[in-house]
Amino acid sequence: MKRIILTVIVFSTFQASAQDEAMVIESDANVVFSGDVHLVLEGISLDNDGALDMTSGTLITTPKNNPISLRTSKSLTLSSLEVGAYGGFVTAYGSYDITDLSISSNDNLTVSDTSSFTISGAITNVGNFTIESGGVLYLKGSISSISNSITINRNTTFDSNTGKYSVLGSPVNLTDFSALGSTAQSWIFEYDETVAYGGDGSARFKTPSEGTMTQAKGYFSAFTGDENGQVVFYGIPKYKNMTYGVTYTDNSESTNVMGYNLLANPYTCPIEASEFLSENSSMLSEETIWIWDDYGSNNNDASNSDYITINDLGVSGDSRNARGSDWDGTINVAQGFFIKASSTGNVLFKQSMKTLDENDDASFYRTANYEVEKYWFNLVKEDGTVSTNALVGFHPDATEELDKRFDASKFGGSFSVYSLVKEQKLAIQGLPTDWINNLFGGRPIGIGYQADEKGTYT
């Protein structure tokens, strides 16, 4: 086999098409294709740990039944990426900014779990286009067309062998509930805010009323996905701005239980939580999201203690798993979350909320992007098996009253710790910065707790 080894070289055109040729870009190489390059790879593996730059080129891969690995250590810009037409497999690693994408019949393009594709033109897909769980497909609003369905894989927290719940929604259209797993069919619930809350809110969890999953709507699902917890979504993704209807129903109950709606990220890339909350502030009674973090619903009923609470001030690990420190600031692909509406109307998902930040299965949380003084009040069982906390932080824009931006209600639950403002239980409380000067000098903060069983707690 003849090997073409590239180290430091500049091309205006390059074509390698003989079956006995192999092109290797060695580690730390600097290979530049200048001008409007038409690069054809037939049966060749482009495996790059160095730097590859095609700022205005066309990359055509013709795998001929052999797998091709595309790797780039920096963002690769292409006017066109064409995959075809020999029934091969191409896996892309790295970051790619592409105008037009074309996948031929019987050919396969996969974006790996640590990689991203940004596409701004047309997607012509008559083969198979797959985004692995953790990969990002960032579709710009300038997309002209998407032909045929795309596969989006999402690894959930729990699998088909576990009775614990995941909360998720579909990033593509017309997804059948069977995508959540064969065992999950009897364990899928939507949340209906219009139903009276009652004693514990369980009446609001209902069998889905639609035949397919509604984009931007969240669902609770147990025994989710396959044996590894993977859910496969297959359909046409949304890429432009979209609205979703939310409700606020006065059932003559406490306002603490009114307005909760279960949503989900409707896009194929993460969205910034802060951008979503700021954009929809007029529709929210609190600029807060609550994310489910199941502790033990396979052993007992789900608990209102099992939520992470997030607002602009920070994160409260308001869950018996106490995982709030993992927050990464983004609502990941297919992630479900609660909001608290202030009225019936529409919330908006916008292009500007999208981000290329990590979408991997482990990076779900991130701390706030500014420095404020914060204190967490923890409640921990003596044996260390369960814990929960409440956050009190100090910000120059916060007040001593209830602030929709900085104060977040406690979701409830039989095991919890919380701060108090006018008898309102809070998972997160924001106070003005001058308060901290008096914190240890006689200006107290009200703290309460509830334990679900006898024992010793610290």
JOCORUR-V150231 format. One record per residue. N is the residue number from 1. SS is DSSP state (hx for helix, st for strand, lp for the rest). OMEGA is omega in whole degrees, -180 to 180 (NA if undefined). NEAR is the number of other C-alpha atoms within 12 Angstrom. Layout:
BEGIN
N&SS&OMEGA&NEAR + N&SS&OMEGA&NEAR
END
This chain:
BEGIN
1&lp&177&10 + 2&st&-178&14 + 3&st&174&17 + 4&st&-176&21 + 5&st&-178&21 + 6&st&177&28 + 7&st&176&22 + 8&st&-173&18 + 9&st&179&20 + 10&st&179&19 + 11&st&165&23 + 12&lp&172&21 + 13&lp&177&20 + 14&lp&175&27 + 15&st&175&23 + 16&st&-173&28 + 17&lp&-179&23 + 18&lp&-177&19 + 19&lp&-178&19 + 20&lp&180&14 + 21&st&174&19 + 22&st&179&24 + 23&st&-179&32 + 24&st&172&28 + 25&st&-173&31 + 26&st&-180&24 + 27&st&179&21 + 28&st&177&19 + 29&st&176&23 + 30&st&-174&25 + 31&st&-176&32 + 32&st&172&29 + 33&st&-173&30 + 34&lp&-180&23 + 35&lp&180&20 + 36&lp&-171&22 + 37&lp&174&27 + 38&st&-174&27 + 39&st&-178&34 + 40&st&177&28 + 41&st&178&37 + 42&st&180&34 + 43&lp&-173&32 + 44&lp&178&37 + 45&lp&175&33 + 46&lp&-172&39 + 47&lp&-165&31 + 48&st&170&31 + 49&lp&178&24 + 50&lp&-178&25 + 51&st&179&29 + 52&st&-177&39 + 53&st&171&35 + 54&lp&-169&35 + 55&lp&180&27 + 56&lp&-173&25 + 57&st&175&32 + 58&st&178&35 + 59&st&180&39 + 60&st&178&35 + 61&st&177&44 + 62&st&-166&40 + 63&lp&-179&35 + 64&lp&176&26 + 65&lp&177&20 + 66&lp&178&24 + 67&st&175&29 + 68&st&177&35 + 69&st&176&32 + 70&st&-180&37 + 71&st&175&33 + 72&lp&-177&34 + 73&lp&174&26 + 74&lp&-178&24 + 75&lp&-180&25 + 76&st&-179&37 + 77&st&-179&33 + 78&st&172&35 + 79&st&179&30 + 80&st&170&35 + 81&st&-179&42 + 82&st&178&38 + 83&st&179&44 + 84&lp&6&37 + 85&lp&-174&28 + 86&lp&178&24 + 87&lp&-177&26 + 88&lp&-176&31 + 89&st&178&36 + 90&st&175&44 + 91&st&-177&36 + 92&st&176&39 + 93&st&180&33 + 94&lp&-176&33 + 95&st&-176&34 + 96&st&176&41 + 97&st&-167&35 + 98&st&174&34 + 99&st&-178&33 + 100&st&178&36 + 101&st&179&38 + 102&st&178&36 + 103&st&-175&40 + 104&lp&-180&31 + 105&lp&178&23 + 106&lp&177&23 + 107&lp&-171&32 + 108&st&175&38 + 109&st&180&41 + 110&st&173&37 + 111&st&-172&36 + 112&lp&-173&31 + 113&lp&179&29 + 114&lp&-169&31 + 115&lp&-179&37 + 116&st&172&42 + 117&st&170&42 + 118&st&-176&39 + 119&st&-176&36 + 120&lp&-177&28 + 121&lp&-177&27 + 122&st&172&27 + 123&st&177&37 + 124&st&-172&29 + 125&st&173&31 + 126&lp&175&25 + 127&lp&-180&31 + 128&st&-179&33 + 129&st&-173&41 + 130&st&173&37 + 131&st&180&41 + 132&lp&178&36 + 133&lp&-175&38 + 134&lp&174&35 + 135&lp&-176&39 + 136&st&171&45 + 137&st&-177&49 + 138&st&-179&42 + 139&st&-180&41 + 140&lp&-179&35 + 141&lp&-180&22 + 142&lp&178&20 + 143&lp&-178&25 + 144&lp&-180&19 + 145&st&172&26 + 146&st&-180&29 + 147&st&176&24 + 148&lp&-170&24 + 149&lp&178&28 + 150&st&178&35 + 151&st&176&34 + 152&st&177&41 + 153&st&179&40 + 154&st&175&43 + 155&st&-180&36 + 156&lp&-176&43 + 157&lp&-175&33 + 158&lp&-172&36 + 159&lp&-176&29 + 160&lp&180&30 + 161&lp&-173&22 + 162&lp&-180&29 + 163&lp&180&30 + 164&lp&-175&33 + 165&st&164&40 + 166&st&177&47 + 167&st&-173&44 + 168&st&175&48 + 169&lp&-175&46 + 170&lp&175&44 + 171&lp&178&46 + 172&st&-176&38 + 173&lp&170&30 + 174&lp&177&23 + 175&st&177&30 + 176&st&-180&26 + 177&hx&177&37 + 178&hx&177&26 + 179&hx&-179&35 + 180&hx&176&45 + 181&lp&-177&32 + 182&lp&-180&24 + 183&hx&-175&24 + 184&hx&-170&33 + 185&hx&180&23 + 186&hx&-172&20 + 187&hx&178&32 + 188&st&-177&38 + 189&st&167&32 + 190&st&-179&33 + 191&st&-176&35 + 192&lp&-177&32 + 193&lp&-177&34 + 194&lp&179&26 + 195&lp&178&26 + 196&lp&-175&26 + 197&lp&-179&26 + 198&lp&-176&17 + 199&lp&-174&14 + 200&lp&178&19 + 201&lp&-175&27 + 202&hx&-180&20 + 203&hx&-179&18 + 204&hx&179&25 + 205&st&-171&27 + 206&st&171&22 + 207&lp&-177&22 + 208&lp&-177&25 + 209&lp&-178&17 + 210&lp&178&18 + 211&lp&178&13 + 212&st&-180&23 + 213&st&178&36 + 214&lp&179&32 + 215&lp&-177&39 + 216&lp&178&40 + 217&st&-180&42 + 218&lp&-180&39 + 219&st&169&44 + 220&st&-179&46 + 221&st&174&47 + 222&st&-177&36 + 223&lp&-167&36 + 224&lp&173&40 + 225&lp&-180&37 + 226&lp&-178&27 + 227&lp&176&21 + 228&lp&-179&21 + 229&lp&-179&33 + 230&st&174&30 + 231&st&-179&42 + 232&st&175&33 + 233&st&-177&42 + 234&st&-179&30 + 235&st&180&30 + 236&lp&-179&28 + 237&st&170&38 + 238&lp&178&34 + 239&lp&178&35 + 240&lp&176&25 + 241&lp&178&21 + 242&st&177&22 + 243&st&176&24 + 244&st&-176&26 + 245&st&177&24 + 246&st&-176&33 + 247&lp&170&28 + 248&lp&-173&29 + 249&lp&177&27 + 250&lp&179&22 + 251&lp&-178&17 + 252&lp&176&14 + 253&lp&178&17 + 254&lp&177&15 + 255&hx&179&21 + 256&hx&-177&28 + 257&hx&-179&34 + 258&lp&170&35 + 259&lp&-179&35 + 260&st&179&40 + 261&st&-178&44 + 262&st&-178&39 + 263&st&174&46 + 264&st&175&44 + 265&lp&-176&44 + 266&lp&-173&44 + 267&lp&180&46 + 268&lp&175&52 + 269&lp&178&46 + 270&lp&171&45 + 271&st&180&36 + 272&st&-179&38 + 273&hx&-178&46 + 274&hx&178&32 + 275&hx&179&27 + 276&hx&-178&37 + 277&hx&180&37 + 278&hx&-179&26 + 279&hx&-174&22 + 280&lp&-176&33 + 281&hx&-177&28 + 282&hx&-180&22 + 283&hx&-173&31 + 284&st&173&35 + 285&lp&174&32 + 286&lp&176&38 + 287&lp&-172&37 + 288&st&166&45 + 289&st&177&53 + 290&st&-177&44 + 291&st&-177&44 + 292&st&180&46 + 293&lp&-168&40 + 294&lp&178&35 + 295&lp&-174&34 + 296&lp&-178&26 + 297&lp&175&26 + 298&lp&-180&21 + 299&lp&179&13 + 300&lp&-179&12 + 301&lp&175&20 + 302&lp&-175&31 + 303&lp&174&31 + 304&lp&174&32 + 305&lp&-169&43 + 306&lp&179&40 + 307&st&167&41 + 308&st&-178&44 + 309&st&-172&49 + 310&st&168&51 + 311&st&-174&46 + 312&lp&180&41 + 313&lp&-178&40 + 314&lp&-173&47 + 315&st&170&47 + 316&st&176&57 + 317&lp&-176&42 + 318&lp&-177&51 + 319&lp&178&43 + 320&lp&172&38 + 321&lp&179&31 + 322&lp&-177&36 + 323&lp&-174&32 + 324&hx&-178&40 + 325&hx&-179&27 + 326&hx&-174&24 + 327&st&-178&34 + 328&lp&173&30 + 329&lp&-177&36 + 330&st&172&39 + 331&st&-170&47 + 332&lp&-179&48 + 333&lp&178&51 + 334&lp&-178&49 + 335&st&175&44 + 336&st&-179&41 + 337&st&175&39 + 338&st&166&42 + 339&st&179&44 + 340&st&-177&39 + 341&st&177&37 + 342&lp&178&29 + 343&lp&175&27 + 344&lp&-178&24 + 345&st&-177&20 + 346&st&167&24 + 347&st&-172&33 + 348&st&169&30 + 349&st&-173&35 + 350&lp&175&32 + 351&hx&-176&30 + 352&hx&179&27 + 353&hx&-175&34 + 354&st&179&37 + 355&lp&175&32 + 356&lp&179&36 + 357&lp&-175&31 + 358&lp&179&34 + 359&lp&-175&41 + 360&lp&-172&32 + 361&lp&-177&31 + 362&lp&-173&20 + 363&lp&-179&25 + 364&lp&-174&36 + 365&st&174&32 + 366&lp&-178&29 + 367&lp&-179&27 + 368&lp&-173&27 + 369&lp&173&17 + 370&lp&-176&15 + 371&lp&173&15 + 372&lp&177&25 + 373&st&-176&24 + 374&st&175&26 + 375&st&176&25 + 376&st&176&29 + 377&st&-173&31 + 378&st&171&32 + 379&st&-173&35 + 380&st&175&27 + 381&st&-172&24 + 382&lp&-179&13 + 383&lp&176&12 + 384&lp&-175&17 + 385&lp&180&17 + 386&lp&177&31 + 387&st&176&35 + 388&st&179&44 + 389&st&173&44 + 390&st&-177&48 + 391&st&169&44 + 392&st&-179&43 + 393&st&-174&41 + 394&st&-174&32 + 395&lp&-177&28 + 396&lp&-179&20 + 397&lp&-179&21 + 398&lp&177&25 + 399&lp&178&22 + 400&lp&177&26 + 401&lp&177&19 + 402&lp&180&27 + 403&lp&-177&30 + 404&lp&-179&33 + 405&lp&-170&33 + 406&lp&-178&41 + 407&lp&-178&45 + 408&st&-178&45 + 409&st&171&48 + 410&lp&-178&46 + 411&lp&-178&42 + 412&lp&179&34 + 413&lp&-175&29 + 414&lp&177&25 + 415&lp&-174&36 + 416&st&170&42 + 417&st&-172&42 + 418&st&170&43 + 419&st&-174&37 + 420&st&171&30 + 421&st&-180&28 + 422&lp&178&13 + 423&lp&175&16 + 424&st&180&26 + 425&st&-175&29 + 426&st&170&43 + 427&st&177&50 + 428&st&177&50 + 429&st&175&49 + 430&st&178&43 + 431&st&179&38 + 432&lp&-174&28 + 433&hx&-179&22 + 434&hx&178&19 + 435&hx&-174&24 + 436&hx&179&25 + 437&hx&-179&15 + 438&hx&-174&14 + 439&lp&-178&20 + 440&lp&-179&10 + 441&lp&174&10 + 442&lp&177&10 + 443&lp&-168&14 + 444&lp&171&17 + 445&lp&-179&28 + 446&lp&179&21 + 447&st&176&28 + 448&st&179&24 + 449&st&174&31 + 450&st&178&26 + 451&lp&-174&25 + 452&lp&177&21 + 453&lp&180&12 + 454&lp&178&11 + 455&lp&179&16 + 456&lp&-177&15 + 457&st&177&23 + 458&lp&NA&18
END
